[in-house]
Amino acid sequence: MTKINQFVDVNSFYFAKGMRTMPRAITYGGDYITFTDGLRLRVGNALQLFEMSATNGSVYRLSQQGSNWTLVGVTA
């Protein structure tokens, strides 16, 4: 996994099983990246981690703390 650790904008969301929100697309490095599916893990009270599969075949690891989203890393 290539570590990134940069804030990103989440452009859209979708509802997964149990009505939990998941990121649908982000903007990173001038590119619009769309996700097909993913996993969500809650860590403590405020931090959530997401492993999202993108349409380009890469896996993106995101963290959410409050309203802040961070792209932790990418696996090609």
N, C-alpha and C positions, 0 to 999 in steps of 0.2 A: 504494500500500500504506500502510495506517495502521500506524505503528510503535507497538508495545505494550511490549516488553521487560520482561515480568513472569514470575516463576516460576509454573508450573502443575503440577497433578497429572495424570499420565497414568493413566486408570482401567483401560484394557485394551489389549492388544496382539494382533497377528496375525502369522502367518509369511508372508512374501512369497517370491518366487522365490529359490532358493538358501538357504532357511531363515533369512533375515534377519528380525529382528523389526522391526515397524512399529507406531506408535501407532494404536490403533483409536478411542479416545475420550479426551477431556480434560474437565476441569471448569474453566471460566473465567467469572468474574463471576456466579457462581451458576447458570450454564447448563451443561448436559451436552451436549457437542458430539461427534457421531459422524462419523468419516471413512469415505469410500467407497473411496478409493485414494490413492496418493501416490508420491513419488519420494524417494530417500535419497541423500545425498552425504556422503562422508567427507572432512573437512578436517583434515589433519594426523593425529596419532596418537590424539587424545582427543576431538575435536569432530566431531559429525555434524549435518548440516542436513536437514530434512524439509520438503517442500512437500506438504501434505495437502489434498485436496478433501473438503469436508464435505457432509453431506446437505442443508444449508441453502443450498448453492450458492456459498459463500465458500471461499477458499483460505487456509489457515493455514500460516505458516512457523514451524517449531519448531526449536530447537537442543537438542542433548543433549550434556552434558559430564559424564561419569561417570554418577551417578544423578540429576543435576539437569537438569530440563527447563525451557526458557524459551520462552514465546510471543513470537517476535520481531515478528510483524506479521500483519495480516489484509487480504486484498483481497476486497472485496464483489462 
